[in-house]
Amino acid sequence: MGTSSNSSGDGTKLIVSNRRARYEYELGDRYEAGLALTGTEVKSLRAGKASLVEAWVKIDDSGEAWLMQSHIAEYAHGNRNNHHPTRERKLLLHRRELDRLAHDVKTKGVALVPTRLYFRDGRAKLEFAVGRGKNVADKRRTEAKRDAERQIQRALEEHRRR
């Protein structure tokens, strides 16, 4: 089997990326967590049938992390025991990381935002970041900066052609 265009040399294969997260939040520290999944969920992920648009990470009172509102489509060839597409999925993190994240969420008022879902060495992983929500002015500033960078790139390309 050939290499996919969304694989990298370090054994990771991207399933889905949450580009909206960079627009909505100022992202800080990033964490990688394993996912507790059923067999039909893994098969759907291998087919690339997932979305993180509405997803968020919750740390409950018992100190466990959960991926909420992520959508992993039902497996097409599954039977009546197929998974529910938006069920809560447990994240596998070290206790020290969980304690630090719970503290940050309670004291700093930040959100845990999923950014990427991928396979690393055959295991499904979720990358999420500690994010602080942007207000409208911040979003405009980010968009203006992106537009300015695009214009600079276009001008450089045009200059190189001459």
Chimera marker file (.cmm) of the C-alpha trace (Angstrom):
<marker_set name="trace">
<marker id="1" x="0.000" y="0.000" z="0.000" r="1" g="1" b="0" radius="0.5"/>
<marker id="2" x="1.385" y="3.417" z="-0.970" r="1" g="1" b="0" radius="0.5"/>
<marker id="3" x="1.884" y="6.330" z="1.348" r="1" g="1" b="0" radius="0.5"/>
<marker id="4" x="-0.972" y="8.740" z="1.736" r="1" g="1" b="0" radius="0.5"/>
<marker id="5" x="-0.601" y="12.448" z="1.037" r="1" g="1" b="0" radius="0.5"/>
<marker id="6" x="-1.646" y="13.245" z="4.603" r="1" g="1" b="0" radius="0.5"/>
<marker id="7" x="1.022" y="11.090" z="6.263" r="1" g="1" b="0" radius="0.5"/>
<marker id="8" x="4.260" y="12.408" z="7.538" r="1" g="1" b="0" radius="0.5"/>
<marker id="9" x="7.606" y="10.753" z="8.040" r="1" g="1" b="0" radius="0.5"/>
<marker id="10" x="7.141" y="10.322" z="11.801" r="1" g="1" b="0" radius="0.5"/>
<marker id="11" x="4.432" y="7.641" z="11.570" r="1" g="1" b="0" radius="0.5"/>
<marker id="12" x="1.411" y="9.939" z="11.840" r="1" g="1" b="0" radius="0.5"/>
<marker id="13" x="-1.552" y="9.959" z="9.493" r="1" g="1" b="0" radius="0.5"/>
<marker id="14" x="-3.913" y="12.913" z="9.794" r="1" g="1" b="0" radius="0.5"/>
<marker id="15" x="-7.607" y="12.048" z="9.971" r="1" g="1" b="0" radius="0.5"/>
<marker id="16" x="-9.142" y="15.465" z="10.504" r="1" g="1" b="0" radius="0.5"/>
<marker id="17" x="-8.008" y="18.946" z="11.518" r="1" g="1" b="0" radius="0.5"/>
<marker id="18" x="-10.065" y="21.633" z="13.263" r="1" g="1" b="0" radius="0.5"/>
<marker id="19" x="-9.098" y="24.775" z="11.344" r="1" g="1" b="0" radius="0.5"/>
<marker id="20" x="-11.918" y="26.734" z="12.953" r="1" g="1" b="0" radius="0.5"/>
<marker id="21" x="-10.185" y="26.427" z="16.339" r="1" g="1" b="0" radius="0.5"/>
<marker id="22" x="-7.345" y="28.726" z="15.236" r="1" g="1" b="0" radius="0.5"/>
<marker id="23" x="-9.899" y="31.339" z="14.181" r="1" g="1" b="0" radius="0.5"/>
<marker id="24" x="-12.074" y="31.172" z="17.302" r="1" g="1" b="0" radius="0.5"/>
<marker id="25" x="-9.375" y="30.787" z="19.987" r="1" g="1" b="0" radius="0.5"/>
<marker id="26" x="-5.908" y="31.960" z="20.937" r="1" g="1" b="0" radius="0.5"/>
<marker id="27" x="-4.253" y="28.571" z="21.311" r="1" g="1" b="0" radius="0.5"/>
<marker id="28" x="-1.625" y="27.950" z="23.965" r="1" g="1" b="0" radius="0.5"/>
<marker id="29" x="-0.101" y="24.707" z="25.232" r="1" g="1" b="0" radius="0.5"/>
<marker id="30" x="-0.880" y="21.617" z="23.178" r="1" g="1" b="0" radius="0.5"/>
<marker id="31" x="-1.435" y="18.117" z="24.536" r="1" g="1" b="0" radius="0.5"/>
<marker id="32" x="-1.691" y="14.693" z="22.933" r="1" g="1" b="0" radius="0.5"/>
<marker id="33" x="-4.145" y="12.146" z="24.295" r="1" g="1" b="0" radius="0.5"/>
<marker id="34" x="-5.094" y="8.630" z="23.348" r="1" g="1" b="0" radius="0.5"/>
<marker id="35" x="-8.757" y="7.795" z="22.742" r="1" g="1" b="0" radius="0.5"/>
<marker id="36" x="-10.789" y="4.904" z="24.135" r="1" g="1" b="0" radius="0.5"/>
<marker id="37" x="-12.699" y="3.798" z="21.021" r="1" g="1" b="0" radius="0.5"/>
<marker id="38" x="-14.831" y="0.896" z="19.853" r="1" g="1" b="0" radius="0.5"/>
<marker id="39" x="-13.903" y="-1.190" z="16.807" r="1" g="1" b="0" radius="0.5"/>
<marker id="40" x="-16.476" y="0.433" z="14.519" r="1" g="1" b="0" radius="0.5"/>
<marker id="41" x="-15.200" y="3.900" z="15.497" r="1" g="1" b="0" radius="0.5"/>
<marker id="42" x="-11.650" y="2.957" z="14.510" r="1" g="1" b="0" radius="0.5"/>
<marker id="43" x="-12.859" y="1.636" z="11.158" r="1" g="1" b="0" radius="0.5"/>
<marker id="44" x="-14.766" y="4.869" z="10.492" r="1" g="1" b="0" radius="0.5"/>
<marker id="45" x="-11.698" y="6.910" z="11.429" r="1" g="1" b="0" radius="0.5"/>
<marker id="46" x="-9.546" y="4.886" z="9.024" r="1" g="1" b="0" radius="0.5"/>
<marker id="47" x="-12.059" y="5.844" z="6.323" r="1" g="1" b="0" radius="0.5"/>
<marker id="48" x="-11.687" y="9.525" z="7.370" r="1" g="1" b="0" radius="0.5"/>
<marker id="49" x="-15.306" y="9.911" z="8.508" r="1" g="1" b="0" radius="0.5"/>
<marker id="50" x="-14.918" y="12.299" z="11.447" r="1" g="1" b="0" radius="0.5"/>
<marker id="51" x="-15.457" y="15.938" z="12.395" r="1" g="1" b="0" radius="0.5"/>
<marker id="52" x="-14.170" y="18.123" z="15.248" r="1" g="1" b="0" radius="0.5"/>
<marker id="53" x="-16.168" y="21.261" z="14.371" r="1" g="1" b="0" radius="0.5"/>
<marker id="54" x="-18.489" y="21.142" z="17.402" r="1" g="1" b="0" radius="0.5"/>
<marker id="55" x="-16.100" y="19.195" z="19.644" r="1" g="1" b="0" radius="0.5"/>
<marker id="56" x="-14.691" y="20.236" z="23.010" r="1" g="1" b="0" radius="0.5"/>
<marker id="57" x="-12.847" y="18.580" z="25.893" r="1" g="1" b="0" radius="0.5"/>
<marker id="58" x="-14.394" y="18.313" z="29.350" r="1" g="1" b="0" radius="0.5"/>
<marker id="59" x="-12.731" y="17.365" z="32.609" r="1" g="1" b="0" radius="0.5"/>
<marker id="60" x="-15.359" y="15.930" z="34.948" r="1" g="1" b="0" radius="0.5"/>
<marker id="61" x="-15.528" y="15.987" z="38.745" r="1" g="1" b="0" radius="0.5"/>
<marker id="62" x="-13.700" y="12.660" z="39.022" r="1" g="1" b="0" radius="0.5"/>
<marker id="63" x="-10.737" y="14.161" z="37.130" r="1" g="1" b="0" radius="0.5"/>
<marker id="64" x="-11.184" y="12.269" z="33.860" r="1" g="1" b="0" radius="0.5"/>
<marker id="65" x="-11.034" y="13.940" z="30.444" r="1" g="1" b="0" radius="0.5"/>
<marker id="66" x="-13.749" y="13.382" z="27.829" r="1" g="1" b="0" radius="0.5"/>
<marker id="67" x="-14.062" y="14.359" z="24.188" r="1" g="1" b="0" radius="0.5"/>
<marker id="68" x="-17.562" y="15.792" z="23.775" r="1" g="1" b="0" radius="0.5"/>
<marker id="69" x="-19.675" y="16.372" z="20.643" r="1" g="1" b="0" radius="0.5"/>
<marker id="70" x="-17.125" y="15.018" z="18.191" r="1" g="1" b="0" radius="0.5"/>
<marker id="71" x="-18.753" y="13.272" z="15.271" r="1" g="1" b="0" radius="0.5"/>
<marker id="72" x="-17.453" y="9.918" z="14.077" r="1" g="1" b="0" radius="0.5"/>
<marker id="73" x="-19.838" y="8.561" z="11.461" r="1" g="1" b="0" radius="0.5"/>
<marker id="74" x="-21.372" y="5.125" z="11.973" r="1" g="1" b="0" radius="0.5"/>
<marker id="75" x="-19.429" y="2.393" z="10.234" r="1" g="1" b="0" radius="0.5"/>
<marker id="76" x="-21.175" y="1.546" z="6.953" r="1" g="1" b="0" radius="0.5"/>
<marker id="77" x="-20.725" y="-2.230" z="7.372" r="1" g="1" b="0" radius="0.5"/>
<marker id="78" x="-21.449" y="-2.266" z="11.099" r="1" g="1" b="0" radius="0.5"/>
<marker id="79" x="-24.276" y="-4.216" z="12.656" r="1" g="1" b="0" radius="0.5"/>
<marker id="80" x="-26.836" y="-3.278" z="15.294" r="1" g="1" b="0" radius="0.5"/>
<marker id="81" x="-23.997" y="-2.835" z="17.808" r="1" g="1" b="0" radius="0.5"/>
<marker id="82" x="-22.645" y="0.119" z="15.824" r="1" g="1" b="0" radius="0.5"/>
<marker id="83" x="-21.520" y="3.131" z="17.898" r="1" g="1" b="0" radius="0.5"/>
<marker id="84" x="-23.499" y="6.349" z="18.412" r="1" g="1" b="0" radius="0.5"/>
<marker id="85" x="-21.846" y="9.073" z="16.251" r="1" g="1" b="0" radius="0.5"/>
<marker id="86" x="-21.601" y="11.793" z="18.932" r="1" g="1" b="0" radius="0.5"/>
<marker id="87" x="-21.037" y="9.761" z="22.079" r="1" g="1" b="0" radius="0.5"/>
<marker id="88" x="-18.622" y="10.904" z="24.788" r="1" g="1" b="0" radius="0.5"/>
<marker id="89" x="-15.164" y="9.409" z="24.307" r="1" g="1" b="0" radius="0.5"/>
<marker id="90" x="-12.677" y="9.019" z="27.141" r="1" g="1" b="0" radius="0.5"/>
<marker id="91" x="-9.259" y="10.627" z="26.686" r="1" g="1" b="0" radius="0.5"/>
<marker id="92" x="-6.218" y="8.812" z="27.990" r="1" g="1" b="0" radius="0.5"/>
<marker id="93" x="-3.838" y="11.188" z="29.766" r="1" g="1" b="0" radius="0.5"/>
<marker id="94" x="-1.383" y="10.978" z="32.652" r="1" g="1" b="0" radius="0.5"/>
<marker id="95" x="-2.758" y="11.978" z="36.062" r="1" g="1" b="0" radius="0.5"/>
<marker id="96" x="-0.275" y="14.863" z="36.287" r="1" g="1" b="0" radius="0.5"/>
<marker id="97" x="-1.533" y="16.283" z="32.980" r="1" g="1" b="0" radius="0.5"/>
<marker id="98" x="-5.158" y="15.859" z="34.026" r="1" g="1" b="0" radius="0.5"/>
<marker id="99" x="-4.558" y="17.692" z="37.312" r="1" g="1" b="0" radius="0.5"/>
<marker id="100" x="-2.766" y="20.562" z="35.545" r="1" g="1" b="0" radius="0.5"/>
<marker id="101" x="-5.538" y="20.897" z="32.947" r="1" g="1" b="0" radius="0.5"/>
<marker id="102" x="-8.298" y="20.801" z="35.565" r="1" g="1" b="0" radius="0.5"/>
<marker id="103" x="-6.512" y="23.533" z="37.510" r="1" g="1" b="0" radius="0.5"/>
<marker id="104" x="-6.088" y="25.715" z="34.395" r="1" g="1" b="0" radius="0.5"/>
<marker id="105" x="-9.726" y="25.354" z="33.375" r="1" g="1" b="0" radius="0.5"/>
<marker id="106" x="-10.996" y="26.272" z="36.855" r="1" g="1" b="0" radius="0.5"/>
<marker id="107" x="-8.643" y="29.158" z="37.618" r="1" g="1" b="0" radius="0.5"/>
<marker id="108" x="-7.751" y="30.727" z="34.269" r="1" g="1" b="0" radius="0.5"/>
<marker id="109" x="-11.119" y="30.327" z="32.575" r="1" g="1" b="0" radius="0.5"/>
<marker id="110" x="-9.742" y="28.679" z="29.455" r="1" g="1" b="0" radius="0.5"/>
<marker id="111" x="-11.245" y="26.058" z="27.172" r="1" g="1" b="0" radius="0.5"/>
<marker id="112" x="-9.733" y="22.801" z="25.966" r="1" g="1" b="0" radius="0.5"/>
<marker id="113" x="-10.078" y="22.874" z="22.183" r="1" g="1" b="0" radius="0.5"/>
<marker id="114" x="-9.500" y="19.810" z="19.949" r="1" g="1" b="0" radius="0.5"/>
<marker id="115" x="-7.212" y="20.729" z="17.044" r="1" g="1" b="0" radius="0.5"/>
<marker id="116" x="-6.315" y="17.454" z="15.260" r="1" g="1" b="0" radius="0.5"/>
<marker id="117" x="-7.320" y="13.808" z="15.183" r="1" g="1" b="0" radius="0.5"/>
<marker id="118" x="-4.724" y="11.428" z="13.747" r="1" g="1" b="0" radius="0.5"/>
<marker id="119" x="-3.191" y="7.972" z="13.871" r="1" g="1" b="0" radius="0.5"/>
<marker id="120" x="0.302" y="7.620" z="15.310" r="1" g="1" b="0" radius="0.5"/>
<marker id="121" x="1.826" y="4.182" z="14.899" r="1" g="1" b="0" radius="0.5"/>
<marker id="122" x="-1.638" y="2.724" z="14.353" r="1" g="1" b="0" radius="0.5"/>
<marker id="123" x="-3.237" y="4.304" z="17.432" r="1" g="1" b="0" radius="0.5"/>
<marker id="124" x="-5.832" y="7.062" z="17.327" r="1" g="1" b="0" radius="0.5"/>
<marker id="125" x="-4.632" y="10.256" z="19.018" r="1" g="1" b="0" radius="0.5"/>
<marker id="126" x="-6.245" y="13.609" z="19.700" r="1" g="1" b="0" radius="0.5"/>
<marker id="127" x="-4.251" y="16.822" z="19.860" r="1" g="1" b="0" radius="0.5"/>
<marker id="128" x="-5.963" y="19.551" z="21.837" r="1" g="1" b="0" radius="0.5"/>
<marker id="129" x="-4.870" y="22.953" z="23.019" r="1" g="1" b="0" radius="0.5"/>
<marker id="130" x="-5.574" y="25.240" z="25.929" r="1" g="1" b="0" radius="0.5"/>
<marker id="131" x="-7.442" y="28.103" z="24.295" r="1" g="1" b="0" radius="0.5"/>
<marker id="132" x="-8.796" y="31.468" z="25.279" r="1" g="1" b="0" radius="0.5"/>
<marker id="133" x="-11.734" y="32.702" z="23.209" r="1" g="1" b="0" radius="0.5"/>
<marker id="134" x="-11.106" y="35.615" z="20.872" r="1" g="1" b="0" radius="0.5"/>
<marker id="135" x="-13.439" y="38.586" z="20.760" r="1" g="1" b="0" radius="0.5"/>
<marker id="136" x="-14.610" y="40.159" z="17.488" r="1" g="1" b="0" radius="0.5"/>
<marker id="137" x="-11.754" y="42.687" z="17.390" r="1" g="1" b="0" radius="0.5"/>
<marker id="138" x="-9.155" y="39.936" z="17.826" r="1" g="1" b="0" radius="0.5"/>
<marker id="139" x="-10.717" y="37.954" z="14.985" r="1" g="1" b="0" radius="0.5"/>
<marker id="140" x="-10.644" y="41.015" z="12.721" r="1" g="1" b="0" radius="0.5"/>
<marker id="141" x="-7.014" y="41.655" z="13.627" r="1" g="1" b="0" radius="0.5"/>
<marker id="142" x="-6.104" y="38.041" z="12.815" r="1" g="1" b="0" radius="0.5"/>
<marker id="143" x="-7.922" y="38.241" z="9.487" r="1" g="1" b="0" radius="0.5"/>
<marker id="144" x="-6.261" y="41.571" z="8.588" r="1" g="1" b="0" radius="0.5"/>
<marker id="145" x="-2.834" y="40.125" z="9.412" r="1" g="1" b="0" radius="0.5"/>
<marker id="146" x="-3.531" y="37.069" z="7.233" r="1" g="1" b="0" radius="0.5"/>
<marker id="147" x="-4.678" y="39.286" z="4.346" r="1" g="1" b="0" radius="0.5"/>
<marker id="148" x="-1.547" y="41.444" z="4.642" r="1" g="1" b="0" radius="0.5"/>
<marker id="149" x="0.673" y="38.346" z="4.560" r="1" g="1" b="0" radius="0.5"/>
<marker id="150" x="-1.151" y="37.110" z="1.440" r="1" g="1" b="0" radius="0.5"/>
<marker id="151" x="-0.643" y="40.458" z="-0.300" r="1" g="1" b="0" radius="0.5"/>
<marker id="152" x="3.070" y="40.414" z="0.580" r="1" g="1" b="0" radius="0.5"/>
<marker id="153" x="3.408" y="36.894" z="-0.842" r="1" g="1" b="0" radius="0.5"/>
<marker id="154" x="1.620" y="37.913" z="-4.058" r="1" g="1" b="0" radius="0.5"/>
<marker id="155" x="3.858" y="40.971" z="-4.444" r="1" g="1" b="0" radius="0.5"/>
<marker id="156" x="6.981" y="38.843" z="-3.921" r="1" g="1" b="0" radius="0.5"/>
<marker id="157" x="5.830" y="36.275" z="-6.472" r="1" g="1" b="0" radius="0.5"/>
<marker id="158" x="5.058" y="39.015" z="-8.983" r="1" g="1" b="0" radius="0.5"/>
<marker id="159" x="8.456" y="40.594" z="-8.377" r="1" g="1" b="0" radius="0.5"/>
<marker id="160" x="10.207" y="37.221" z="-8.925" r="1" g="1" b="0" radius="0.5"/>
<marker id="161" x="8.462" y="36.739" z="-12.281" r="1" g="1" b="0" radius="0.5"/>
<marker id="162" x="9.906" y="39.981" z="-13.686" r="1" g="1" b="0" radius="0.5"/>
<link id1="1" id2="2" r="1" g="1" b="0" radius="0.2"/>
<link id1="2" id2="3" r="1" g="1" b="0" radius="0.2"/>
<link id1="3" id2="4" r="1" g="1" b="0" radius="0.2"/>
<link id1="4" id2="5" r="1" g="1" b="0" radius="0.2"/>
<link id1="5" id2="6" r="1" g="1" b="0" radius="0.2"/>
<link id1="6" id2="7" r="1" g="1" b="0" radius="0.2"/>
<link id1="7" id2="8" r="1" g="1" b="0" radius="0.2"/>
<link id1="8" id2="9" r="1" g="1" b="0" radius="0.2"/>
<link id1="9" id2="10" r="1" g="1" b="0" radius="0.2"/>
<link id1="10" id2="11" r="1" g="1" b="0" radius="0.2"/>
<link id1="11" id2="12" r="1" g="1" b="0" radius="0.2"/>
<link id1="12" id2="13" r="1" g="1" b="0" radius="0.2"/>
<link id1="13" id2="14" r="1" g="1" b="0" radius="0.2"/>
<link id1="14" id2="15" r="1" g="1" b="0" radius="0.2"/>
<link id1="15" id2="16" r="1" g="1" b="0" radius="0.2"/>
<link id1="16" id2="17" r="1" g="1" b="0" radius="0.2"/>
<link id1="17" id2="18" r="1" g="1" b="0" radius="0.2"/>
<link id1="18" id2="19" r="1" g="1" b="0" radius="0.2"/>
<link id1="19" id2="20" r="1" g="1" b="0" radius="0.2"/>
<link id1="20" id2="21" r="1" g="1" b="0" radius="0.2"/>
<link id1="21" id2="22" r="1" g="1" b="0" radius="0.2"/>
<link id1="22" id2="23" r="1" g="1" b="0" radius="0.2"/>
<link id1="23" id2="24" r="1" g="1" b="0" radius="0.2"/>
<link id1="24" id2="25" r="1" g="1" b="0" radius="0.2"/>
<link id1="25" id2="26" r="1" g="1" b="0" radius="0.2"/>
<link id1="26" id2="27" r="1" g="1" b="0" radius="0.2"/>
<link id1="27" id2="28" r="1" g="1" b="0" radius="0.2"/>
<link id1="28" id2="29" r="1" g="1" b="0" radius="0.2"/>
<link id1="29" id2="30" r="1" g="1" b="0" radius="0.2"/>
<link id1="30" id2="31" r="1" g="1" b="0" radius="0.2"/>
<link id1="31" id2="32" r="1" g="1" b="0" radius="0.2"/>
<link id1="32" id2="33" r="1" g="1" b="0" radius="0.2"/>
<link id1="33" id2="34" r="1" g="1" b="0" radius="0.2"/>
<link id1="34" id2="35" r="1" g="1" b="0" radius="0.2"/>
<link id1="35" id2="36" r="1" g="1" b="0" radius="0.2"/>
<link id1="36" id2="37" r="1" g="1" b="0" radius="0.2"/>
<link id1="37" id2="38" r="1" g="1" b="0" radius="0.2"/>
<link id1="38" id2="39" r="1" g="1" b="0" radius="0.2"/>
<link id1="39" id2="40" r="1" g="1" b="0" radius="0.2"/>
<link id1="40" id2="41" r="1" g="1" b="0" radius="0.2"/>
<link id1="41" id2="42" r="1" g="1" b="0" radius="0.2"/>
<link id1="42" id2="43" r="1" g="1" b="0" radius="0.2"/>
<link id1="43" id2="44" r="1" g="1" b="0" radius="0.2"/>
<link id1="44" id2="45" r="1" g="1" b="0" radius="0.2"/>
<link id1="45" id2="46" r="1" g="1" b="0" radius="0.2"/>
<link id1="46" id2="47" r="1" g="1" b="0" radius="0.2"/>
<link id1="47" id2="48" r="1" g="1" b="0" radius="0.2"/>
<link id1="48" id2="49" r="1" g="1" b="0" radius="0.2"/>
<link id1="49" id2="50" r="1" g="1" b="0" radius="0.2"/>
<link id1="50" id2="51" r="1" g="1" b="0" radius="0.2"/>
<link id1="51" id2="52" r="1" g="1" b="0" radius="0.2"/>
<link id1="52" id2="53" r="1" g="1" b="0" radius="0.2"/>
<link id1="53" id2="54" r="1" g="1" b="0" radius="0.2"/>
<link id1="54" id2="55" r="1" g="1" b="0" radius="0.2"/>
<link id1="55" id2="56" r="1" g="1" b="0" radius="0.2"/>
<link id1="56" id2="57" r="1" g="1" b="0" radius="0.2"/>
<link id1="57" id2="58" r="1" g="1" b="0" radius="0.2"/>
<link id1="58" id2="59" r="1" g="1" b="0" radius="0.2"/>
<link id1="59" id2="60" r="1" g="1" b="0" radius="0.2"/>
<link id1="60" id2="61" r="1" g="1" b="0" radius="0.2"/>
<link id1="61" id2="62" r="1" g="1" b="0" radius="0.2"/>
<link id1="62" id2="63" r="1" g="1" b="0" radius="0.2"/>
<link id1="63" id2="64" r="1" g="1" b="0" radius="0.2"/>
<link id1="64" id2="65" r="1" g="1" b="0" radius="0.2"/>
<link id1="65" id2="66" r="1" g="1" b="0" radius="0.2"/>
<link id1="66" id2="67" r="1" g="1" b="0" radius="0.2"/>
<link id1="67" id2="68" r="1" g="1" b="0" radius="0.2"/>
<link id1="68" id2="69" r="1" g="1" b="0" radius="0.2"/>
<link id1="69" id2="70" r="1" g="1" b="0" radius="0.2"/>
<link id1="70" id2="71" r="1" g="1" b="0" radius="0.2"/>
<link id1="71" id2="72" r="1" g="1" b="0" radius="0.2"/>
<link id1="72" id2="73" r="1" g="1" b="0" radius="0.2"/>
<link id1="73" id2="74" r="1" g="1" b="0" radius="0.2"/>
<link id1="74" id2="75" r="1" g="1" b="0" radius="0.2"/>
<link id1="75" id2="76" r="1" g="1" b="0" radius="0.2"/>
<link id1="76" id2="77" r="1" g="1" b="0" radius="0.2"/>
<link id1="77" id2="78" r="1" g="1" b="0" radius="0.2"/>
<link id1="78" id2="79" r="1" g="1" b="0" radius="0.2"/>
<link id1="79" id2="80" r="1" g="1" b="0" radius="0.2"/>
<link id1="80" id2="81" r="1" g="1" b="0" radius="0.2"/>
<link id1="81" id2="82" r="1" g="1" b="0" radius="0.2"/>
<link id1="82" id2="83" r="1" g="1" b="0" radius="0.2"/>
<link id1="83" id2="84" r="1" g="1" b="0" radius="0.2"/>
<link id1="84" id2="85" r="1" g="1" b="0" radius="0.2"/>
<link id1="85" id2="86" r="1" g="1" b="0" radius="0.2"/>
<link id1="86" id2="87" r="1" g="1" b="0" radius="0.2"/>
<link id1="87" id2="88" r="1" g="1" b="0" radius="0.2"/>
<link id1="88" id2="89" r="1" g="1" b="0" radius="0.2"/>
<link id1="89" id2="90" r="1" g="1" b="0" radius="0.2"/>
<link id1="90" id2="91" r="1" g="1" b="0" radius="0.2"/>
<link id1="91" id2="92" r="1" g="1" b="0" radius="0.2"/>
<link id1="92" id2="93" r="1" g="1" b="0" radius="0.2"/>
<link id1="93" id2="94" r="1" g="1" b="0" radius="0.2"/>
<link id1="94" id2="95" r="1" g="1" b="0" radius="0.2"/>
<link id1="95" id2="96" r="1" g="1" b="0" radius="0.2"/>
<link id1="96" id2="97" r="1" g="1" b="0" radius="0.2"/>
<link id1="97" id2="98" r="1" g="1" b="0" radius="0.2"/>
<link id1="98" id2="99" r="1" g="1" b="0" radius="0.2"/>
<link id1="99" id2="100" r="1" g="1" b="0" radius="0.2"/>
<link id1="100" id2="101" r="1" g="1" b="0" radius="0.2"/>
<link id1="101" id2="102" r="1" g="1" b="0" radius="0.2"/>
<link id1="102" id2="103" r="1" g="1" b="0" radius="0.2"/>
<link id1="103" id2="104" r="1" g="1" b="0" radius="0.2"/>
<link id1="104" id2="105" r="1" g="1" b="0" radius="0.2"/>
<link id1="105" id2="106" r="1" g="1" b="0" radius="0.2"/>
<link id1="106" id2="107" r="1" g="1" b="0" radius="0.2"/>
<link id1="107" id2="108" r="1" g="1" b="0" radius="0.2"/>
<link id1="108" id2="109" r="1" g="1" b="0" radius="0.2"/>
<link id1="109" id2="110" r="1" g="1" b="0" radius="0.2"/>
<link id1="110" id2="111" r="1" g="1" b="0" radius="0.2"/>
<link id1="111" id2="112" r="1" g="1" b="0" radius="0.2"/>
<link id1="112" id2="113" r="1" g="1" b="0" radius="0.2"/>
<link id1="113" id2="114" r="1" g="1" b="0" radius="0.2"/>
<link id1="114" id2="115" r="1" g="1" b="0" radius="0.2"/>
<link id1="115" id2="116" r="1" g="1" b="0" radius="0.2"/>
<link id1="116" id2="117" r="1" g="1" b="0" radius="0.2"/>
<link id1="117" id2="118" r="1" g="1" b="0" radius="0.2"/>
<link id1="118" id2="119" r="1" g="1" b="0" radius="0.2"/>
<link id1="119" id2="120" r="1" g="1" b="0" radius="0.2"/>
<link id1="120" id2="121" r="1" g="1" b="0" radius="0.2"/>
<link id1="121" id2="122" r="1" g="1" b="0" radius="0.2"/>
<link id1="122" id2="123" r="1" g="1" b="0" radius="0.2"/>
<link id1="123" id2="124" r="1" g="1" b="0" radius="0.2"/>
<link id1="124" id2="125" r="1" g="1" b="0" radius="0.2"/>
<link id1="125" id2="126" r="1" g="1" b="0" radius="0.2"/>
<link id1="126" id2="127" r="1" g="1" b="0" radius="0.2"/>
<link id1="127" id2="128" r="1" g="1" b="0" radius="0.2"/>
<link id1="128" id2="129" r="1" g="1" b="0" radius="0.2"/>
<link id1="129" id2="130" r="1" g="1" b="0" radius="0.2"/>
<link id1="130" id2="131" r="1" g="1" b="0" radius="0.2"/>
<link id1="131" id2="132" r="1" g="1" b="0" radius="0.2"/>
<link id1="132" id2="133" r="1" g="1" b="0" radius="0.2"/>
<link id1="133" id2="134" r="1" g="1" b="0" radius="0.2"/>
<link id1="134" id2="135" r="1" g="1" b="0" radius="0.2"/>
<link id1="135" id2="136" r="1" g="1" b="0" radius="0.2"/>
<link id1="136" id2="137" r="1" g="1" b="0" radius="0.2"/>
<link id1="137" id2="138" r="1" g="1" b="0" radius="0.2"/>
<link id1="138" id2="139" r="1" g="1" b="0" radius="0.2"/>
<link id1="139" id2="140" r="1" g="1" b="0" radius="0.2"/>
<link id1="140" id2="141" r="1" g="1" b="0" radius="0.2"/>
<link id1="141" id2="142" r="1" g="1" b="0" radius="0.2"/>
<link id1="142" id2="143" r="1" g="1" b="0" radius="0.2"/>
<link id1="143" id2="144" r="1" g="1" b="0" radius="0.2"/>
<link id1="144" id2="145" r="1" g="1" b="0" radius="0.2"/>
<link id1="145" id2="146" r="1" g="1" b="0" radius="0.2"/>
<link id1="146" id2="147" r="1" g="1" b="0" radius="0.2"/>
<link id1="147" id2="148" r="1" g="1" b="0" radius="0.2"/>
<link id1="148" id2="149" r="1" g="1" b="0" radius="0.2"/>
<link id1="149" id2="150" r="1" g="1" b="0" radius="0.2"/>
<link id1="150" id2="151" r="1" g="1" b="0" radius="0.2"/>
<link id1="151" id2="152" r="1" g="1" b="0" radius="0.2"/>
<link id1="152" id2="153" r="1" g="1" b="0" radius="0.2"/>
<link id1="153" id2="154" r="1" g="1" b="0" radius="0.2"/>
<link id1="154" id2="155" r="1" g="1" b="0" radius="0.2"/>
<link id1="155" id2="156" r="1" g="1" b="0" radius="0.2"/>
<link id1="156" id2="157" r="1" g="1" b="0" radius="0.2"/>
<link id1="157" id2="158" r="1" g="1" b="0" radius="0.2"/>
<link id1="158" id2="159" r="1" g="1" b="0" radius="0.2"/>
<link id1="159" id2="160" r="1" g="1" b="0" radius="0.2"/>
<link id1="160" id2="161" r="1" g="1" b="0" radius="0.2"/>
<link id1="161" id2="162" r="1" g="1" b="0" radius="0.2"/>
</marker_set>
